[in-house]
Amino acid sequence: MAKIQTVTFVDDLDGKELDPDDQHTISWTWLGVEYQLDVSGANLDKIENGKVTVAKLLDSSTRVGGRKRSTVGRGAVAAPSAPARGGSSNTSDIREWATENGFSVSPRGRIAREVIEAYEAAH
C-alpha cells in the first residue's frame, strides 16, 4: 500500500495556509533566546515595517534555542524539574497517528493531552 504525506505550512501570525511559493521562515533572537516563525510575504512586510509588536512575534514564534530562563535568584539552586510525561513516543509519530485517526493537530507546538492519551491507549 502506498502512502502519500502532505506537508502544509501555516502562517504563524494569522493561521492561514501558506502557498509554498510565498512561505518565508524567519529566524530571530530576543534577549538571547532564538525564535523561528513561518509567514507569508504580506506578513513579512508587516514585520519589516514595524506593524507587528514584539509581543505578537513572541506569542506566534517557536522557541528554537538560546539561553535558559531562570526564575531562581543568583546562587540559589533550582528544584529538579518533573520528568517528561509519557514514554519515548516521538511527537511526529503521535501527530501522524492523530491525523490518521480523525484528530485535529497542528504541525508544530504542543499536542493536546487528550490526543496523547488516545495515542498511548491505542499503543
Backbone as XML, in Angstrom:
<?xml version="1.0"?>
<chain id="A" units="angstrom">
  <residue number="1" name="MET">
    <atom name="N" x="0.850" y="-1.169" z="0.000"/>
    <atom name="CA" x="0.000" y="0.000" z="0.000"/>
    <atom name="C" x="0.897" y="1.233" z="0.000"/>
  </residue>
  <residue number="2" name="ALA">
    <atom name="N" x="0.612" y="2.133" z="-0.883"/>
    <atom name="CA" x="1.363" y="3.387" z="-0.968"/>
    <atom name="C" x="0.797" y="4.395" z="0.016"/>
  </residue>
  <residue number="3" name="LYS">
    <atom name="N" x="1.662" y="5.231" z="0.491"/>
    <atom name="CA" x="1.237" y="6.251" z="1.443"/>
    <atom name="C" x="1.806" y="7.585" z="0.982"/>
  </residue>
  <residue number="4" name="ILE">
    <atom name="N" x="0.954" y="8.579" z="0.890"/>
    <atom name="CA" x="1.378" y="9.916" z="0.494"/>
    <atom name="C" x="1.139" y="10.855" z="1.669"/>
  </residue>
  <residue number="5" name="GLN">
    <atom name="N" x="2.175" y="11.562" z="2.058"/>
    <atom name="CA" x="2.043" y="12.536" z="3.132"/>
    <atom name="C" x="2.193" y="13.923" z="2.533"/>
  </residue>
  <residue number="6" name="THR">
    <atom name="N" x="1.360" y="14.815" z="2.997"/>
    <atom name="CA" x="1.385" y="16.182" z="2.513"/>
    <atom name="C" x="1.793" y="17.103" z="3.656"/>
  </residue>
  <residue number="7" name="VAL">
    <atom name="N" x="2.713" y="17.999" z="3.379"/>
    <atom name="CA" x="3.132" y="18.986" z="4.367"/>
    <atom name="C" x="2.469" y="20.305" z="4.008"/>
  </residue>
  <residue number="8" name="THR">
    <atom name="N" x="1.776" y="20.881" z="4.978"/>
    <atom name="CA" x="1.115" y="22.161" z="4.779"/>
    <atom name="C" x="1.731" y="23.164" z="5.741"/>
  </residue>
  <residue number="9" name="PHE">
    <atom name="N" x="2.213" y="24.274" z="5.211"/>
    <atom name="CA" x="2.733" y="25.332" z="6.058"/>
    <atom name="C" x="1.605" y="26.298" z="6.382"/>
  </residue>
  <residue number="10" name="VAL">
    <atom name="N" x="1.591" y="26.747" z="7.642"/>
    <atom name="CA" x="0.566" y="27.668" z="8.119"/>
    <atom name="C" x="1.267" y="28.925" z="8.618"/>
  </residue>
  <residue number="11" name="ASP">
    <atom name="N" x="0.723" y="30.075" z="8.254"/>
    <atom name="CA" x="1.273" y="31.354" z="8.692"/>
    <atom name="C" x="1.137" y="31.444" z="10.208"/>
  </residue>
  <residue number="12" name="ASP">
    <atom name="N" x="2.270" y="31.598" z="10.895"/>
    <atom name="CA" x="2.248" y="31.639" z="12.354"/>
    <atom name="C" x="1.586" y="32.892" z="12.910"/>
  </residue>
  <residue number="13" name="LEU">
    <atom name="N" x="1.475" y="33.956" z="12.118"/>
    <atom name="CA" x="0.833" y="35.179" z="12.605"/>
    <atom name="C" x="-0.682" y="35.147" z="12.462"/>
  </residue>
  <residue number="14" name="ASP">
    <atom name="N" x="-1.197" y="34.697" z="11.313"/>
    <atom name="CA" x="-2.648" y="34.755" z="11.109"/>
    <atom name="C" x="-3.322" y="33.391" z="10.966"/>
  </residue>
  <residue number="15" name="GLY">
    <atom name="N" x="-2.554" y="32.307" z="10.990"/>
    <atom name="CA" x="-3.137" y="30.970" z="10.956"/>
    <atom name="C" x="-3.608" y="30.505" z="9.589"/>
  </residue>
  <residue number="16" name="LYS">
    <atom name="N" x="-3.367" y="31.283" z="8.557"/>
    <atom name="CA" x="-3.818" y="30.909" z="7.212"/>
    <atom name="C" x="-2.799" y="29.982" z="6.551"/>
  </residue>
  <residue number="17" name="GLU">
    <atom name="N" x="-3.309" y="29.094" z="5.684"/>
    <atom name="CA" x="-2.434" y="28.194" z="4.946"/>
    <atom name="C" x="-1.548" y="29.006" z="4.004"/>
  </residue>
  <residue number="18" name="LEU">
    <atom name="N" x="-0.279" y="28.620" z="3.931"/>
    <atom name="CA" x="0.679" y="29.342" z="3.098"/>
    <atom name="C" x="0.865" y="28.660" z="1.755"/>
  </residue>
  <residue number="19" name="ASP">
    <atom name="N" x="0.932" y="29.467" z="0.712"/>
    <atom name="CA" x="1.313" y="28.994" z="-0.616"/>
    <atom name="C" x="2.812" y="28.684" z="-0.537"/>
  </residue>
  <residue number="20" name="PRO">
    <atom name="N" x="3.253" y="27.506" z="-0.988"/>
    <atom name="CA" x="4.678" y="27.169" z="-0.896"/>
    <atom name="C" x="5.599" y="28.206" z="-1.552"/>
  </residue>
  <residue number="21" name="ASP">
    <atom name="N" x="5.110" y="28.920" z="-2.555"/>
    <atom name="CA" x="5.923" y="29.941" z="-3.213"/>
    <atom name="C" x="5.942" y="31.258" z="-2.438"/>
  </residue>
  <residue number="22" name="ASP">
    <atom name="N" x="5.106" y="31.379" z="-1.404"/>
    <atom name="CA" x="5.009" y="32.618" z="-0.628"/>
    <atom name="C" x="5.282" y="32.349" z="0.850"/>
  </residue>
  <residue number="23" name="GLN">
    <atom name="N" x="6.074" y="31.333" z="1.141"/>
    <atom name="CA" x="6.371" y="30.946" z="2.514"/>
    <atom name="C" x="7.762" y="31.434" z="2.880"/>
  </residue>
  <residue number="24" name="HIS">
    <atom name="N" x="7.856" y="32.182" z="3.987"/>
    <atom name="CA" x="9.129" y="32.731" z="4.448"/>
    <atom name="C" x="9.353" y="32.293" z="5.890"/>
  </residue>
  <residue number="25" name="THR">
    <atom name="N" x="10.493" y="31.683" z="6.162"/>
    <atom name="CA" x="10.853" y="31.299" z="7.523"/>
    <atom name="C" x="11.791" y="32.363" z="8.070"/>
  </residue>
  <residue number="26" name="ILE">
    <atom name="N" x="11.415" y="32.917" z="9.210"/>
    <atom name="CA" x="12.201" y="33.977" z="9.844"/>
    <atom name="C" x="12.832" y="33.412" z="11.110"/>
  </residue>
  <residue number="27" name="SER">
    <atom name="N" x="14.131" y="33.560" z="11.236"/>
    <atom name="CA" x="14.840" y="33.218" z="12.468"/>
    <atom name="C" x="15.256" y="34.529" z="13.108"/>
  </residue>
  <residue number="28" name="TRP">
    <atom name="N" x="14.979" y="34.678" z="14.402"/>
    <atom name="CA" x="15.300" y="35.928" z="15.073"/>
    <atom name="C" x="15.623" y="35.666" z="16.536"/>
  </residue>
  <residue number="29" name="THR">
    <atom name="N" x="16.253" y="36.629" z="17.181"/>
    <atom name="CA" x="16.684" y="36.488" z="18.570"/>
    <atom name="C" x="16.162" y="37.657" z="19.386"/>
  </residue>
  <residue number="30" name="TRP">
    <atom name="N" x="15.673" y="37.352" z="20.583"/>
    <atom name="CA" x="15.195" y="38.377" z="21.508"/>
    <atom name="C" x="15.765" y="38.050" z="22.877"/>
  </residue>
  <residue number="31" name="LEU">
    <atom name="N" x="16.551" y="38.955" z="23.423"/>
    <atom name="CA" x="17.154" y="38.806" z="24.746"/>
    <atom name="C" x="17.910" y="37.484" z="24.885"/>
  </residue>
  <residue number="32" name="GLY">
    <atom name="N" x="18.645" y="37.121" z="23.845"/>
    <atom name="CA" x="19.472" y="35.921" z="23.885"/>
    <atom name="C" x="18.747" y="34.621" z="23.606"/>
  </residue>
  <residue number="33" name="VAL">
    <atom name="N" x="17.470" y="34.684" z="23.296"/>
    <atom name="CA" x="16.688" y="33.479" z="23.004"/>
    <atom name="C" x="16.356" y="33.474" z="21.516"/>
  </residue>
  <residue number="34" name="GLU">
    <atom name="N" x="16.587" y="32.339" z="20.869"/>
    <atom name="CA" x="16.351" y="32.226" z="19.433"/>
    <atom name="C" x="14.933" y="31.731" z="19.154"/>
  </residue>
  <residue number="35" name="TYR">
    <atom name="N" x="14.286" y="32.355" z="18.171"/>
    <atom name="CA" x="12.924" y="32.013" z="17.774"/>
    <atom name="C" x="12.857" y="31.823" z="16.267"/>
  </residue>
  <residue number="36" name="GLN">
    <atom name="N" x="11.770" y="31.185" z="15.830"/>
    <atom name="CA" x="11.546" y="30.995" z="14.400"/>
    <atom name="C" x="10.048" y="31.041" z="14.133"/>
  </residue>
  <residue number="37" name="LEU">
    <atom name="N" x="9.666" y="31.600" z="12.972"/>
    <atom name="CA" x="8.275" y="31.569" z="12.560"/>
    <atom name="C" x="8.178" y="31.572" z="11.044"/>
  </residue>
  <residue number="38" name="ASP">
    <atom name="N" x="7.068" y="31.022" z="10.544"/>
    <atom name="CA" x="6.780" y="30.970" z="9.114"/>
    <atom name="C" x="5.665" y="31.961" z="8.817"/>
  </residue>
  <residue number="39" name="VAL">
    <atom name="N" x="5.871" y="32.803" z="7.810"/>
    <atom name="CA" x="4.883" y="33.822" z="7.458"/>
    <atom name="C" x="4.775" y="33.974" z="5.946"/>
  </residue>
  <residue number="40" name="SER">
    <atom name="N" x="3.695" y="34.618" z="5.525"/>
    <atom name="CA" x="3.501" y="34.966" z="4.113"/>
    <atom name="C" x="4.312" y="36.219" z="3.796"/>
  </residue>
  <residue number="41" name="GLY">
    <atom name="N" x="4.416" y="36.529" z="2.515"/>
    <atom name="CA" x="5.102" y="37.751" z="2.103"/>
    <atom name="C" x="4.444" y="38.993" z="2.670"/>
  </residue>
  <residue number="42" name="ALA">
    <atom name="N" x="3.104" y="38.985" z="2.726"/>
    <atom name="CA" x="2.381" y="40.144" z="3.259"/>
    <atom name="C" x="2.713" y="40.355" z="4.734"/>
  </residue>
  <residue number="43" name="ASN">
    <atom name="N" x="2.740" y="39.267" z="5.515"/>
    <atom name="CA" x="3.063" y="39.407" z="6.934"/>
    <atom name="C" x="4.545" y="39.708" z="7.141"/>
  </residue>
  <residue number="44" name="LEU">
    <atom name="N" x="5.400" y="39.234" z="6.250"/>
    <atom name="CA" x="6.816" y="39.589" z="6.320"/>
    <atom name="C" x="6.979" y="41.098" z="6.154"/>
  </residue>
  <residue number="45" name="ASP">
    <atom name="N" x="6.240" y="41.690" z="5.218"/>
    <atom name="CA" x="6.277" y="43.148" z="5.033"/>
    <atom name="C" x="5.821" y="43.872" z="6.295"/>
  </residue>
  <residue number="46" name="LYS">
    <atom name="N" x="4.758" y="43.365" z="6.941"/>
    <atom name="CA" x="4.270" y="43.989" z="8.181"/>
    <atom name="C" x="5.340" y="43.941" z="9.268"/>
  </residue>
  <residue number="47" name="ILE">
    <atom name="N" x="6.035" y="42.808" z="9.371"/>
    <atom name="CA" x="7.094" y="42.682" z="10.376"/>
    <atom name="C" x="8.222" y="43.658" z="10.071"/>
  </residue>
  <residue number="48" name="GLU">
    <atom name="N" x="8.652" y="43.672" z="8.814"/>
    <atom name="CA" x="9.765" y="44.543" z="8.425"/>
    <atom name="C" x="9.433" y="46.022" z="8.565"/>
  </residue>
  <residue number="49" name="ASN">
    <atom name="N" x="8.159" y="46.389" z="8.480"/>
    <atom name="CA" x="7.750" y="47.788" z="8.603"/>
    <atom name="C" x="7.299" y="48.149" z="10.014"/>
  </residue>
  <residue number="50" name="GLY">
    <atom name="N" x="7.533" y="47.256" z="10.984"/>
    <atom name="CA" x="7.235" y="47.553" z="12.378"/>
    <atom name="C" x="5.768" y="47.547" z="12.736"/>
  </residue>
  <residue number="51" name="LYS">
    <atom name="N" x="4.931" y="46.884" z="11.937"/>
    <atom name="CA" x="3.494" y="46.864" z="12.207"/>
    <atom name="C" x="3.074" y="45.666" z="13.057"/>
  </residue>
  <residue number="52" name="VAL">
    <atom name="N" x="4.042" y="44.847" z="13.452"/>
    <atom name="CA" x="3.766" y="43.698" z="14.316"/>
    <atom name="C" x="4.553" y="43.910" z="15.599"/>
  </residue>
  <residue number="53" name="THR">
    <atom name="N" x="3.876" y="43.818" z="16.740"/>
    <atom name="CA" x="4.535" y="44.048" z="18.026"/>
    <atom name="C" x="5.441" y="42.877" z="18.392"/>
  </residue>
  <residue number="54" name="VAL">
    <atom name="N" x="6.420" y="43.161" z="19.232"/>
    <atom name="CA" x="7.302" y="42.104" z="19.721"/>
    <atom name="C" x="6.484" y="41.075" z="20.492"/>
  </residue>
  <residue number="55" name="ALA">
    <atom name="N" x="5.491" y="41.530" z="21.238"/>
    <atom name="CA" x="4.643" y="40.601" z="21.991"/>
    <atom name="C" x="3.950" y="39.616" z="21.049"/>
  </residue>
  <residue number="56" name="LYS">
    <atom name="N" x="3.434" y="40.105" z="19.934"/>
    <atom name="CA" x="2.777" y="39.238" z="18.947"/>
    <atom name="C" x="3.788" y="38.267" z="18.335"/>
  </residue>
  <residue number="57" name="LEU">
    <atom name="N" x="4.996" y="38.755" z="18.031"/>
    <atom name="CA" x="6.039" y="37.886" z="17.487"/>
    <atom name="C" x="6.419" y="36.791" z="18.480"/>
  </residue>
  <residue number="58" name="LEU">
    <atom name="N" x="6.585" y="37.170" z="19.748"/>
    <atom name="CA" x="6.925" y="36.182" z="20.771"/>
    <atom name="C" x="5.823" y="35.143" z="20.920"/>
  </residue>
  <residue number="59" name="ASP">
    <atom name="N" x="4.578" y="35.600" z="20.873"/>
    <atom name="CA" x="3.435" y="34.700" z="21.019"/>
    <atom name="C" x="3.306" y="33.748" z="19.831"/>
  </residue>
  <residue number="60" name="SER">
    <atom name="N" x="3.667" y="34.204" z="18.649"/>
    <atom name="CA" x="3.478" y="33.428" z="17.422"/>
    <atom name="C" x="4.668" y="32.547" z="17.065"/>
  </residue>
  <residue number="61" name="SER">
    <atom name="N" x="5.828" y="32.827" z="17.618"/>
    <atom name="CA" x="7.053" y="32.128" z="17.231"/>
    <atom name="C" x="7.271" y="30.856" z="18.037"/>
  </residue>
  <residue number="62" name="THR">
    <atom name="N" x="8.136" y="30.009" z="17.492"/>
    <atom name="CA" x="8.565" y="28.794" z="18.173"/>
    <atom name="C" x="9.970" y="29.034" z="18.705"/>
  </residue>
  <residue number="63" name="ARG">
    <atom name="N" x="10.166" y="28.769" z="19.982"/>
    <atom name="CA" x="11.493" y="28.923" z="20.576"/>
    <atom name="C" x="12.373" y="27.780" z="20.077"/>
  </residue>
  <residue number="64" name="VAL">
    <atom name="N" x="13.542" y="28.115" z="19.542"/>
    <atom name="CA" x="14.411" y="27.082" z="18.979"/>
    <atom name="C" x="15.772" y="27.002" z="19.667"/>
  </residue>
  <residue number="65" name="GLY">
    <atom name="N" x="16.065" y="27.876" z="20.594"/>
    <atom name="CA" x="17.346" y="27.792" z="21.285"/>
    <atom name="C" x="17.640" y="29.047" z="22.066"/>
  </residue>
  <residue number="66" name="GLY">
    <atom name="N" x="18.863" y="29.107" z="22.563"/>
    <atom name="CA" x="19.272" y="30.278" z="23.319"/>
    <atom name="C" x="19.384" y="29.978" z="24.793"/>
  </residue>
  <residue number="67" name="ARG">
    <atom name="N" x="19.562" y="31.024" z="25.540"/>
    <atom name="CA" x="19.791" y="30.847" z="26.973"/>
    <atom name="C" x="18.534" y="30.367" z="27.674"/>
  </residue>
  <residue number="68" name="LYS">
    <atom name="N" x="18.742" y="29.689" z="28.767"/>
    <atom name="CA" x="17.623" y="29.216" z="29.575"/>
    <atom name="C" x="17.167" y="30.353" z="30.469"/>
  </residue>
  <residue number="69" name="ARG">
    <atom name="N" x="15.866" y="30.434" z="30.629"/>
    <atom name="CA" x="15.320" y="31.445" z="31.535"/>
    <atom name="C" x="15.253" y="30.842" z="32.928"/>
  </residue>
  <residue number="70" name="SER">
    <atom name="N" x="15.691" y="31.581" z="33.900"/>
    <atom name="CA" x="15.680" y="31.086" z="35.263"/>
    <atom name="C" x="14.866" y="32.025" z="36.138"/>
  </residue>
  <residue number="71" name="THR">
    <atom name="N" x="14.000" y="31.449" z="36.951"/>
    <atom name="CA" x="13.237" y="32.251" z="37.898"/>
    <atom name="C" x="13.880" y="32.193" z="39.275"/>
  </residue>
  <residue number="72" name="VAL">
    <atom name="N" x="14.986" y="31.464" z="39.387"/>
    <atom name="CA" x="15.687" y="31.321" z="40.652"/>
    <atom name="C" x="16.763" y="32.394" z="40.732"/>
  </residue>
  <residue number="73" name="GLY">
    <atom name="N" x="16.884" y="33.020" z="41.904"/>
    <atom name="CA" x="17.885" y="34.065" z="42.080"/>
    <atom name="C" x="19.300" y="33.526" z="41.983"/>
  </residue>
  <residue number="74" name="ARG">
    <atom name="N" x="20.236" y="34.413" z="41.810"/>
    <atom name="CA" x="21.635" y="34.036" z="41.662"/>
    <atom name="C" x="22.121" y="33.317" z="42.921"/>
  </residue>
  <residue number="75" name="GLY">
    <atom name="N" x="22.803" y="32.206" z="42.742"/>
    <atom name="CA" x="23.348" y="31.458" z="43.867"/>
    <atom name="C" x="22.388" y="30.422" z="44.422"/>
  </residue>
  <residue number="76" name="ALA">
    <atom name="N" x="21.124" y="30.527" z="44.116"/>
    <atom name="CA" x="20.155" y="29.553" z="44.607"/>
    <atom name="C" x="20.147" y="28.339" z="43.686"/>
  </residue>
  <residue number="77" name="VAL">
    <atom name="N" x="19.722" y="27.231" z="44.223"/>
    <atom name="CA" x="19.650" y="26.000" z="43.444"/>
    <atom name="C" x="18.200" y="25.764" z="43.060"/>
  </residue>
  <residue number="78" name="ALA">
    <atom name="N" x="17.967" y="25.568" z="41.801"/>
    <atom name="CA" x="16.607" y="25.315" z="41.319"/>
    <atom name="C" x="16.178" y="23.910" z="41.706"/>
  </residue>
  <residue number="79" name="ALA">
    <atom name="N" x="14.894" y="23.764" z="41.989"/>
    <atom name="CA" x="14.347" y="22.441" z="42.280"/>
    <atom name="C" x="14.386" y="21.607" z="41.012"/>
  </residue>
  <residue number="80" name="PRO">
    <atom name="N" x="14.604" y="20.305" z="41.151"/>
    <atom name="CA" x="14.632" y="19.469" z="39.946"/>
    <atom name="C" x="13.284" y="19.495" z="39.251"/>
  </residue>
  <residue number="81" name="SER">
    <atom name="N" x="13.316" y="19.479" z="37.938"/>
    <atom name="CA" x="12.069" y="19.507" z="37.185"/>
    <atom name="C" x="11.452" y="18.120" z="37.157"/>
  </residue>
  <residue number="82" name="ALA">
    <atom name="N" x="10.159" y="18.092" z="36.914"/>
    <atom name="CA" x="9.448" y="16.820" z="36.830"/>
    <atom name="C" x="9.885" y="16.084" z="35.577"/>
  </residue>
  <residue number="83" name="PRO">
    <atom name="N" x="9.919" y="14.764" z="35.626"/>
    <atom name="CA" x="10.288" y="14.018" z="34.428"/>
    <atom name="C" x="9.259" y="14.228" z="33.332"/>
  </residue>
  <residue number="84" name="ALA">
    <atom name="N" x="9.692" y="14.090" z="32.106"/>
    <atom name="CA" x="8.784" y="14.258" z="30.974"/>
    <atom name="C" x="7.678" y="13.229" z="31.051"/>
  </residue>
  <residue number="85" name="ARG">
    <atom name="N" x="6.475" y="13.670" z="30.702"/>
    <atom name="CA" x="5.322" y="12.796" z="30.747"/>
    <atom name="C" x="5.307" y="11.897" z="29.528"/>
  </residue>
  <residue number="86" name="GLY">
    <atom name="N" x="4.721" y="10.761" z="29.663"/>
    <atom name="CA" x="4.623" y="9.869" z="28.519"/>
    <atom name="C" x="5.866" y="9.020" z="28.412"/>
  </residue>
  <residue number="87" name="GLY">
    <atom name="N" x="5.974" y="8.309" z="27.333"/>
    <atom name="CA" x="7.107" y="7.430" z="27.131"/>
    <atom name="C" x="8.065" y="8.024" z="26.137"/>
  </residue>
  <residue number="88" name="SER">
    <atom name="N" x="8.594" y="7.140" z="25.326"/>
    <atom name="CA" x="9.572" y="7.577" z="24.342"/>
    <atom name="C" x="8.908" y="7.889" z="23.009"/>
  </residue>
  <residue number="89" name="SER">
    <atom name="N" x="7.598" y="8.107" z="23.032"/>
    <atom name="CA" x="6.865" y="8.363" z="21.799"/>
    <atom name="C" x="7.361" y="9.640" z="21.139"/>
  </residue>
  <residue number="90" name="ASN">
    <atom name="N" x="7.579" y="9.553" z="19.870"/>
    <atom name="CA" x="8.023" y="10.688" z="19.085"/>
    <atom name="C" x="6.803" y="11.528" z="18.719"/>
  </residue>
  <residue number="91" name="THR">
    <atom name="N" x="6.903" y="12.842" z="18.850"/>
    <atom name="CA" x="5.748" y="13.696" z="18.555"/>
    <atom name="C" x="5.315" y="13.592" z="17.102"/>
  </residue>
  <residue number="92" name="SER">
    <atom name="N" x="6.259" y="13.358" z="16.198"/>
    <atom name="CA" x="5.854" y="13.219" z="14.792"/>
    <atom name="C" x="5.018" y="11.956" z="14.597"/>
  </residue>
  <residue number="93" name="ASP">
    <atom name="N" x="5.340" y="10.885" z="15.340"/>
    <atom name="CA" x="4.529" y="9.665" z="15.272"/>
    <atom name="C" x="3.128" y="9.923" z="15.827"/>
  </residue>
  <residue number="94" name="ILE">
    <atom name="N" x="3.058" y="10.673" z="16.927"/>
    <atom name="CA" x="1.760" y="10.983" z="17.530"/>
    <atom name="C" x="0.928" y="11.828" z="16.574"/>
  </residue>
  <residue number="95" name="ARG">
    <atom name="N" x="1.542" y="12.848" z="15.961"/>
    <atom name="CA" x="0.815" y="13.698" z="15.012"/>
    <atom name="C" x="0.304" y="12.887" z="13.825"/>
  </residue>
  <residue number="96" name="GLU">
    <atom name="N" x="1.142" y="11.999" z="13.297"/>
    <atom name="CA" x="0.733" y="11.176" z="12.155"/>
    <atom name="C" x="-0.444" y="10.283" z="12.549"/>
  </residue>
  <residue number="97" name="TRP">
    <atom name="N" x="-0.331" y="9.624" z="13.703"/>
    <atom name="CA" x="-1.406" y="8.752" z="14.170"/>
    <atom name="C" x="-2.687" y="9.560" z="14.395"/>
  </residue>
  <residue number="98" name="ALA">
    <atom name="N" x="-2.557" y="10.732" z="15.024"/>
    <atom name="CA" x="-3.728" y="11.556" z="15.331"/>
    <atom name="C" x="-4.446" y="11.981" z="14.055"/>
  </residue>
  <residue number="99" name="THR">
    <atom name="N" x="-3.696" y="12.399" z="13.051"/>
    <atom name="CA" x="-4.293" y="12.817" z="11.782"/>
    <atom name="C" x="-5.018" y="11.654" z="11.121"/>
  </residue>
  <residue number="100" name="GLU">
    <atom name="N" x="-4.393" y="10.478" z="11.139"/>
    <atom name="CA" x="-5.000" y="9.292" z="10.533"/>
    <atom name="C" x="-6.249" y="8.838" z="11.283"/>
  </residue>
  <residue number="101" name="ASN">
    <atom name="N" x="-6.376" y="9.239" z="12.551"/>
    <atom name="CA" x="-7.500" y="8.799" z="13.368"/>
    <atom name="C" x="-8.490" y="9.916" z="13.671"/>
  </residue>
  <residue number="102" name="GLY">
    <atom name="N" x="-8.487" y="10.955" z="12.855"/>
    <atom name="CA" x="-9.524" y="11.976" z="12.932"/>
    <atom name="C" x="-9.303" y="13.095" z="13.931"/>
  </residue>
  <residue number="103" name="PHE">
    <atom name="N" x="-8.141" y="13.157" z="14.551"/>
    <atom name="CA" x="-7.862" y="14.249" z="15.471"/>
    <atom name="C" x="-7.296" y="15.427" z="14.683"/>
  </residue>
  <residue number="104" name="SER">
    <atom name="N" x="-7.557" y="16.631" z="15.163"/>
    <atom name="CA" x="-7.020" y="17.829" z="14.527"/>
    <atom name="C" x="-5.797" y="18.269" z="15.322"/>
  </residue>
  <residue number="105" name="VAL">
    <atom name="N" x="-4.618" y="18.189" z="14.698"/>
    <atom name="CA" x="-3.381" y="18.601" z="15.361"/>
    <atom name="C" x="-2.611" y="19.539" z="14.444"/>
  </residue>
  <residue number="106" name="SER">
    <atom name="N" x="-1.943" y="20.504" z="15.051"/>
    <atom name="CA" x="-1.136" y="21.440" z="14.267"/>
    <atom name="C" x="0.205" y="20.787" z="13.943"/>
  </residue>
  <residue number="107" name="PRO">
    <atom name="N" x="0.881" y="21.278" z="12.902"/>
    <atom name="CA" x="2.157" y="20.675" z="12.530"/>
    <atom name="C" x="3.284" y="20.969" z="13.521"/>
  </residue>
  <residue number="108" name="ARG">
    <atom name="N" x="3.089" y="21.962" z="14.391"/>
    <atom name="CA" x="4.091" y="22.302" z="15.398"/>
    <atom name="C" x="3.388" y="22.647" z="16.697"/>
  </residue>
  <residue number="109" name="GLY">
    <atom name="N" x="4.160" y="22.698" z="17.744"/>
    <atom name="CA" x="3.631" y="23.137" z="19.030"/>
    <atom name="C" x="3.153" y="21.991" z="19.894"/>
  </residue>
  <residue number="110" name="ARG">
    <atom name="N" x="2.494" y="22.351" z="20.958"/>
    <atom name="CA" x="2.039" y="21.389" z="21.944"/>
    <atom name="C" x="0.915" y="20.528" z="21.395"/>
  </residue>
  <residue number="111" name="ILE">
    <atom name="N" x="0.946" y="19.251" z="21.742"/>
    <atom name="CA" x="-0.108" y="18.321" z="21.355"/>
    <atom name="C" x="-1.057" y="18.202" z="22.544"/>
  </residue>
  <residue number="112" name="ALA">
    <atom name="N" x="-2.346" y="18.298" z="22.282"/>
    <atom name="CA" x="-3.352" y="18.259" z="23.349"/>
    <atom name="C" x="-3.237" y="16.960" z="24.151"/>
  </residue>
  <residue number="113" name="ARG">
    <atom name="N" x="-3.461" y="17.067" z="25.452"/>
    <atom name="CA" x="-3.357" y="15.926" z="26.353"/>
    <atom name="C" x="-4.248" y="14.772" z="25.908"/>
  </residue>
  <residue number="114" name="GLU">
    <atom name="N" x="-5.493" y="15.091" z="25.491"/>
    <atom name="CA" x="-6.410" y="14.016" z="25.095"/>
    <atom name="C" x="-5.911" y="13.262" z="23.864"/>
  </residue>
  <residue number="115" name="VAL">
    <atom name="N" x="-5.190" y="13.944" z="22.979"/>
    <atom name="CA" x="-4.626" y="13.274" z="21.800"/>
    <atom name="C" x="-3.513" y="12.323" z="22.241"/>
  </residue>
  <residue number="116" name="ILE">
    <atom name="N" x="-2.641" y="12.786" z="23.128"/>
    <atom name="CA" x="-1.550" y="11.939" z="23.623"/>
    <atom name="C" x="-2.113" y="10.738" z="24.369"/>
  </residue>
  <residue number="117" name="GLU">
    <atom name="N" x="-3.126" y="10.969" z="25.205"/>
    <atom name="CA" x="-3.727" y="9.863" z="25.952"/>
    <atom name="C" x="-4.373" y="8.848" z="25.016"/>
  </residue>
  <residue number="118" name="ALA">
    <atom name="N" x="-5.041" y="9.329" z="23.964"/>
    <atom name="CA" x="-5.657" y="8.420" z="22.993"/>
    <atom name="C" x="-4.582" y="7.627" z="22.254"/>
  </residue>
  <residue number="119" name="TYR">
    <atom name="N" x="-3.479" y="8.280" z="21.902"/>
    <atom name="CA" x="-2.368" y="7.602" z="21.226"/>
    <atom name="C" x="-1.795" y="6.515" z="22.133"/>
  </residue>
  <residue number="120" name="GLU">
    <atom name="N" x="-1.546" y="6.870" z="23.395"/>
    <atom name="CA" x="-0.964" y="5.902" z="24.331"/>
    <atom name="C" x="-1.903" y="4.730" z="24.573"/>
  </residue>
  <residue number="121" name="ALA">
    <atom name="N" x="-3.212" y="5.002" z="24.618"/>
    <atom name="CA" x="-4.184" y="3.924" z="24.816"/>
    <atom name="C" x="-4.221" y="2.982" z="23.614"/>
  </residue>
  <residue number="122" name="ALA">
    <atom name="N" x="-3.964" y="3.530" z="22.426"/>
    <atom name="CA" x="-4.001" y="2.715" z="21.209"/>
    <atom name="C" x="-2.714" y="1.916" z="21.008"/>
  </residue>
  <residue number="123" name="HIS">
    <atom name="N" x="-1.667" y="2.281" z="21.708"/>
    <atom name="CA" x="-0.376" y="1.595" z="21.503"/>
    <atom name="C" x="0.032" y="0.831" z="22.711"/>
  </residue>
</chain>
